[in-house]
Amino acid sequence: MKAVTLTGIRQIEIVDMPDPIIENDTDVLLKIEMVGVCGSDVHYYETGNIGTQVVEYPFVVGHECAATVKAIGKNVTMVKEGDRVVVDPAIVCHSCDQCKVGRENTCRNIKFLGCPGQRGGCLCEYLIMPQDCCYPVSKDFSLVNCVMCEPLAIGYYCVQQATLKENADIAILGSGPIGLSCLLNAQTKKINACYMTDKIDCRVETAQGAGAAWSGNPDKTDIVEAILAQQPAGMDAVFECAGQLETLDQALDLLKPGGKLIMVGIPRENRVTFIADKMRRKEITLVNIRRQNGCTQKLIDLIAADKINADFMFTHSFKLADTQKAFDMVEKYDDGVIKAMIEI
């Protein structure tokens, strides 16, 4: 089979690899149809690591994918050959202390697709996954929707962890795929208003078009002043989706006393700081987000019921041979890209 491998910093090669084979009775052989390019994939492409997770070359990346079931192990009951499936990229053990208390996203033995030291990714023609990572959908559930379920599930989990009350006012700092996923999921709740920011003008416009009450570029506008002019009491929750020190500072300024700072973005720095006086005096609750936990089926149901439509996020499509062009585009935020996808 063909597979996309990272071979060095900003270096990609398409290579031939052996087709994977079913080894366990609950294995599913998947034909990968489409793969989304995530910021974390590009982070590995650009720097070779995310914190302590360091790429050993060559390495296959990718974790957002749509697939068709090619074959199944003899004890598989959840899917059948020919099914279109949404793939949860997290393979968990179901037996550690974290799994037993319902925290599978922090499983002690997790194997995540495209994560160095854990599991190779899905930017390839075929993939083996356990059946409990495969969620069957109808044939009219688009491949794009299958791919988008992964980032949207993170948005669902973020909103769930924020425990928003009715008529809450929120801000989302960073209007990329994850920030927009938070917006779409927040809109399914009875919030009052959502304010969004981004340093890329086309994403500011996209956020406005997707239903943000206000959106702005912090390089052109004092976004704290502009938002608080409309909501002087401040925000009930701020979703930090940019992974930047300046947005963490902005979040503290925007939050009302007792508010929640939801840390979603992945900082490039190994250490971040907060203004302790502001955080303490406002009694801010800090909530870290680790991917998602049991939200995939919920997203499938929301999309199937037309309660969430993320089609506008899909902006660019590439063939497998042009994967490096896709990564370069996403890294540089070129041509208004929000979500680029690779057709396998």
TORNU-338056 format. One line per field, with one value per residue (C-alpha): residue in one letter; x, y, z. Coordinates in Angstrom, 3 decimals, padded with zeros to 6 digits, always signed. Layout:
residu [a,...]
X [X,...]
Y [Y,...]
Z [Z,...]
REM end
This chain:
residu [m,k,a,v,t,l,t,g,i,r,q,i,e,i,v,d,m,p,d,p,i,i,e,n,d,t,d,v,l,l,k,i,e,m,v,g,v,c,g,s,d,v,h,y,y,e,t,g,n,i,g,t,q,v,v,e,y,p,f,v,v,g,h,e,c,a,a,t,v,k,a,i,g,k,n,v,t,m,v,k,e,g,d,r,v,v,v,d,p,a,i,v,c,h,s,c,d,q,c,k,v,g,r,e,n,t,c,r,n,i,k,f,l,g,c,p,g,q,r,g,g,c,l,c,e,y,l,i,m,p,q,d,c,c,y,p,v,s,k,d,f,s,l,v,n,c,v,m,c,e,p,l,a,i,g,y,y,c,v,q,q,a,t,l,k,e,n,a,d,i,a,i,l,g,s,g,p,i,g,l,s,c,l,l,n,a,q,t,k,k,i,n,a,c,y,m,t,d,k,i,d,c,r,v,e,t,a,q,g,a,g,a,a,w,s,g,n,p,d,k,t,d,i,v,e,a,i,l,a,q,q,p,a,g,m,d,a,v,f,e,c,a,g,q,l,e,t,l,d,q,a,l,d,l,l,k,p,g,g,k,l,i,m,v,g,i,p,r,e,n,r,v,t,f,i,a,d,k,m,r,r,k,e,i,t,l,v,n,i,r,r,q,n,g,c,t,q,k,l,i,d,l,i,a,a,d,k,i,n,a,d,f,m,f,t,h,s,f,k,l,a,d,t,q,k,a,f,d,m,v,e,k,y,d,d,g,v,i,k,a,m,i,e,i]
X [+000.000,+000.970,+001.685,+002.780,+005.819,+007.628,+011.338,+012.702,+011.726,+009.360,+010.193,+007.540,+007.876,+005.208,+006.412,+005.242,+004.515,+003.120,-000.660,-001.759,-003.430,-006.029,-004.344,-006.979,-010.546,-011.910,-009.740,-011.227,-009.344,-010.188,-009.772,-008.962,-010.958,-010.133,-007.812,-007.987,-004.808,-004.729,-002.569,-000.857,+000.134,+001.662,+003.362,+005.225,+006.008,+007.297,+009.229,+009.493,+007.859,+005.068,+006.620,+008.095,+006.498,+009.383,+009.145,+011.447,+011.764,+010.248,+006.829,+003.255,+001.075,-002.644,-005.534,-008.681,-010.101,-013.085,-012.951,-014.781,-014.675,-012.685,-012.637,-013.395,-012.147,-014.334,-015.651,-016.480,-020.147,-020.201,-019.492,-019.644,-017.813,-018.761,-019.780,-018.715,-017.233,-016.089,-012.810,-011.962,-008.145,-007.682,-007.125,-007.576,-007.001,-010.366,-008.612,-006.441,-007.598,-008.429,-010.549,-012.396,-013.516,-014.646,-011.517,-010.528,-008.976,-006.264,-005.895,-002.536,-001.920,-003.471,-002.302,-003.261,-003.013,-000.127,+001.354,+005.100,+005.826,+002.242,+000.909,+001.523,-001.109,-003.844,-002.252,-002.120,-004.360,-005.235,-005.351,-006.183,-008.288,-010.193,-013.942,-014.739,-012.939,-015.195,-018.587,-020.816,-022.767,-025.209,-023.983,-025.419,-023.241,-020.497,-016.798,-016.193,-018.557,-016.804,-013.470,-014.906,-016.350,-012.898,-012.300,-016.007,-015.931,-013.165,-015.383,-018.248,-016.020,-014.757,-018.298,-019.266,-016.312,-017.215,-020.656,-022.219,-025.351,-028.285,-027.647,-023.900,-021.563,-018.424,-015.340,-013.292,-009.733,-008.565,-010.944,-009.327,-011.030,-011.047,-012.256,-015.012,-015.875,-016.310,-018.590,-020.804,-021.201,-021.825,-024.593,-026.467,-026.722,-028.835,-025.920,-026.422,-023.471,-020.103,-017.210,-014.322,-010.856,-008.130,-005.071,-006.120,-008.762,-010.506,-010.987,-012.411,-014.916,-015.627,-016.352,-018.765,-020.494,-020.752,-022.732,-020.313,-021.917,-018.660,-015.257,-012.027,-008.312,-006.119,-003.420,-005.863,-008.215,-007.933,-010.128,-010.451,-011.689,-014.007,-015.614,-015.980,-017.581,-020.417,-020.352,-018.938,-019.472,-017.139,-017.310,-018.603,-016.091,-013.216,-012.003,-008.310,-007.807,-004.670,-002.022,-000.453,+000.723,-000.992,-004.361,-004.018,-003.511,-006.494,-008.611,-007.914,-008.876,-012.097,-013.331,-015.733,-015.030,-015.738,-015.326,-013.708,-010.642,-010.822,-007.307,-007.699,-004.797,-001.396,+001.311,+004.628,+006.380,+006.970,+005.999,+003.282,+002.665,-000.361,-000.765,-001.387,-003.004,-005.719,-006.353,-006.558,-008.651,-011.152,-011.059,-010.712,-011.162,-008.625,-009.784,-007.319,-008.672,-007.146,-008.721,-012.233,-013.898,-016.786,-018.208,-017.896,-021.365,-022.893,-021.385,-022.579,-026.098,-025.943,-024.777,-027.353,-030.090,-028.871,-028.078,-024.456,-023.212,-019.460,-019.281,-018.050,-014.822,-013.798,-011.873,-009.246,-008.851,-005.599,-004.603,-002.254,+000.638,+000.181,+000.214,+003.272,+001.486,-001.398,+000.915,+002.734,-000.581,-001.857,+001.478,+001.474,-002.317,-002.315,-005.301,-007.856,-007.390,-009.380,-009.543,-007.544,-008.227,-006.298,-008.241,-006.733]
Y [+000.000,+003.650,+005.632,+009.192,+009.356,+012.200,+011.705,+014.918,+018.486,+019.623,+016.479,+014.059,+010.913,+008.611,+005.054,+001.492,-000.448,-003.954,-004.124,-004.542,-007.819,-008.756,-010.370,-010.117,-011.394,-007.890,-006.164,-004.250,-003.699,-000.228,+001.265,+004.900,+007.255,+010.754,+012.282,+015.721,+017.710,+018.731,+021.414,+018.760,+016.842,+020.016,+020.678,+017.344,+018.254,+021.689,+020.933,+017.145,+017.091,+018.259,+018.576,+015.211,+013.407,+013.303,+011.859,+008.990,+009.007,+007.698,+008.179,+008.089,+010.910,+011.645,+010.885,+012.424,+010.018,+008.560,+004.888,+001.905,-001.503,-003.884,-006.967,-007.923,-010.337,-013.293,-011.716,-008.296,-007.416,-003.603,-003.167,-005.239,-005.261,-002.299,-000.035,+003.604,+004.488,+007.386,+006.467,+007.370,+007.639,+006.715,+003.040,+002.551,-000.396,-000.334,-001.767,+000.933,+003.176,+006.005,+003.884,+002.369,+005.810,+006.969,+008.913,+007.010,+010.174,+009.911,+006.125,+005.062,+002.805,+004.866,+004.359,+007.370,+007.415,+009.486,+010.045,+009.376,+006.515,+005.276,+004.414,+005.292,+007.438,+007.070,+008.820,+005.517,+003.315,+000.701,+000.618,-001.873,-000.597,-002.354,-002.481,-000.154,+002.665,+002.257,+004.000,+002.992,+005.706,+005.758,+006.053,+009.579,+010.650,+012.355,+011.538,+015.145,+014.750,+011.523,+013.335,+016.380,+014.278,+014.122,+017.893,+018.465,+015.889,+017.911,+020.991,+019.042,+017.926,+021.492,+022.830,+019.932,+020.614,+024.307,+023.392,+026.485,+027.857,+029.158,+032.630,+032.361,+034.767,+033.149,+034.056,+031.816,+032.982,+031.351,+030.688,+027.688,+024.280,+023.657,+027.153,+026.891,+023.411,+024.953,+027.604,+025.086,+022.994,+026.026,+027.053,+023.856,+025.203,+028.195,+030.629,+034.366,+035.408,+034.181,+036.523,+035.255,+036.389,+035.424,+037.045,+035.876,+038.156,+035.467,+033.418,+036.464,+036.705,+032.968,+033.180,+036.044,+034.099,+031.035,+032.934,+034.741,+037.835,+039.701,+038.778,+040.705,+040.629,+041.339,+042.788,+045.478,+045.878,+045.894,+042.830,+042.965,+046.549,+045.817,+042.761,+044.284,+047.368,+045.050,+042.821,+044.910,+042.140,+039.868,+036.314,+033.262,+031.120,+031.698,+028.947,+029.504,+027.741,+029.456,+028.101,+031.539,+033.330,+036.555,+034.842,+033.379,+036.927,+038.161,+035.362,+036.470,+040.046,+038.908,+036.541,+037.661,+036.629,+032.923,+032.374,+029.376,+029.391,+026.376,+025.632,+023.896,+025.142,+023.465,+026.021,+025.683,+026.587,+023.893,+026.331,+028.997,+031.701,+033.527,+036.795,+035.220,+038.320,+038.442,+034.726,+034.605,+037.724,+036.634,+033.046,+031.738,+028.020,+026.576,+023.560,+021.660,+019.751,+016.451,+015.586,+014.216,+011.553,+009.490,+012.209,+010.663,+009.110,+012.305,+014.237,+011.700,+012.077,+015.898,+015.977,+013.384,+015.482,+018.641,+020.320,+020.881,+021.655,+022.032,+021.891,+025.499,+024.465,+022.163,+024.536,+022.515,+019.015,+017.330,+014.023,+011.744,+012.733,+016.370,+015.832,+018.046,+020.918,+020.461,+020.531,+023.617,+025.378,+024.608,+025.553,+028.955,+029.499,+030.155,+030.753,+031.051,+027.420,+026.204,+022.439,+020.773,+017.124,+014.426,+012.095,+008.616]
Z [+000.000,-000.385,+002.775,+003.501,+005.759,+007.454,+006.756,+008.285,+009.132,+006.362,+004.388,+003.140,+001.054,-000.328,+000.080,-000.478,+002.711,+003.294,+003.497,+007.117,+008.062,+010.635,+013.642,+016.390,+016.277,+016.947,+014.319,+011.404,+008.142,+006.845,+003.396,+004.113,+001.887,+003.146,+005.757,+007.342,+007.911,+011.575,+013.174,+015.280,+012.120,+010.747,+014.089,+013.721,+010.088,+011.068,+014.281,+014.640,+018.059,+020.326,+023.770,+024.745,+021.794,+019.330,+015.825,+014.905,+011.109,+008.963,+010.528,+009.211,+010.545,+010.406,+012.743,+011.190,+008.652,+006.867,+005.886,+004.427,+006.096,+003.890,+006.138,+009.725,+012.377,+013.269,+016.510,+015.086,+015.590,+015.482,+011.749,+008.582,+005.261,+003.097,+005.978,+005.893,+009.261,+011.404,+013.073,+016.654,+016.557,+020.231,+021.026,+024.773,+027.093,+028.944,+032.023,+033.633,+036.478,+034.061,+031.759,+034.720,+035.957,+032.511,+031.548,+028.421,+026.957,+029.634,+029.397,+030.810,+027.810,+025.012,+021.439,+019.338,+015.561,+014.232,+017.683,+018.087,+020.430,+020.233,+016.781,+013.153,+011.473,+008.883,+005.896,+004.067,+001.947,+004.567,+008.351,+011.113,+014.026,+016.818,+016.233,+019.145,+017.290,+014.231,+014.145,+011.230,+009.414,+006.534,+002.941,+002.724,+005.649,+003.638,+003.809,+004.819,+007.760,+008.744,+008.888,+010.655,+013.468,+015.099,+015.545,+016.180,+018.976,+020.614,+020.367,+021.933,+024.800,+025.348,+025.651,+027.892,+030.208,+030.365,+031.847,+030.312,+031.915,+029.901,+028.404,+028.996,+027.236,+025.858,+023.860,+021.590,+020.947,+017.735,+014.835,+013.215,+012.958,+016.723,+017.607,+015.014,+016.336,+019.793,+018.270,+016.465,+019.599,+021.826,+019.441,+020.303,+023.867,+024.901,+025.121,+024.785,+022.617,+021.372,+020.601,+018.448,+017.438,+014.993,+013.422,+009.946,+008.459,+006.423,+009.602,+011.351,+008.514,+008.664,+012.391,+011.792,+009.032,+011.253,+013.867,+016.168,+017.690,+017.049,+015.644,+015.410,+014.659,+017.733,+015.457,+014.355,+017.308,+021.085,+021.329,+025.123,+024.988,+022.053,+023.663,+027.133,+025.583,+024.535,+027.636,+030.532,+033.090,+031.159,+029.857,+031.656,+029.772,+027.379,+025.075,+024.309,+020.967,+019.679,+022.041,+022.497,+025.632,+024.565,+024.210,+027.706,+029.000,+026.982,+028.414,+031.997,+031.111,+029.441,+032.138,+034.836,+038.449,+038.809,+035.064,+033.366,+031.164,+028.853,+027.549,+024.203,+022.069,+022.262,+023.164,+021.358,+024.605,+027.224,+029.984,+030.116,+032.704,+034.091,+035.918,+039.300,+040.824,+038.154,+038.231,+042.033,+042.590,+039.961,+041.247,+037.713,+037.096,+034.672,+032.648,+030.466,+027.477,+026.387,+023.046,+023.652,+025.723,+024.414,+022.162,+018.692,+018.493,+019.878,+016.975,+014.432,+015.834,+015.811,+012.195,+011.106,+012.756,+010.932,+014.247,+013.241,+009.732,+009.367,+005.557,+005.421,+007.175,+004.312,+002.054,+000.144,-001.281,-002.372,-003.890,-001.968,-004.249,-003.240,+000.518,+001.020,-000.741,+001.689,+004.709,+003.418,+002.860,+006.355,+007.963,+006.222,+006.463,+002.700,+000.443,+003.241,+004.287,+007.263,+006.757,+004.011,+003.225,+001.421,-000.865,-000.725]
REM end
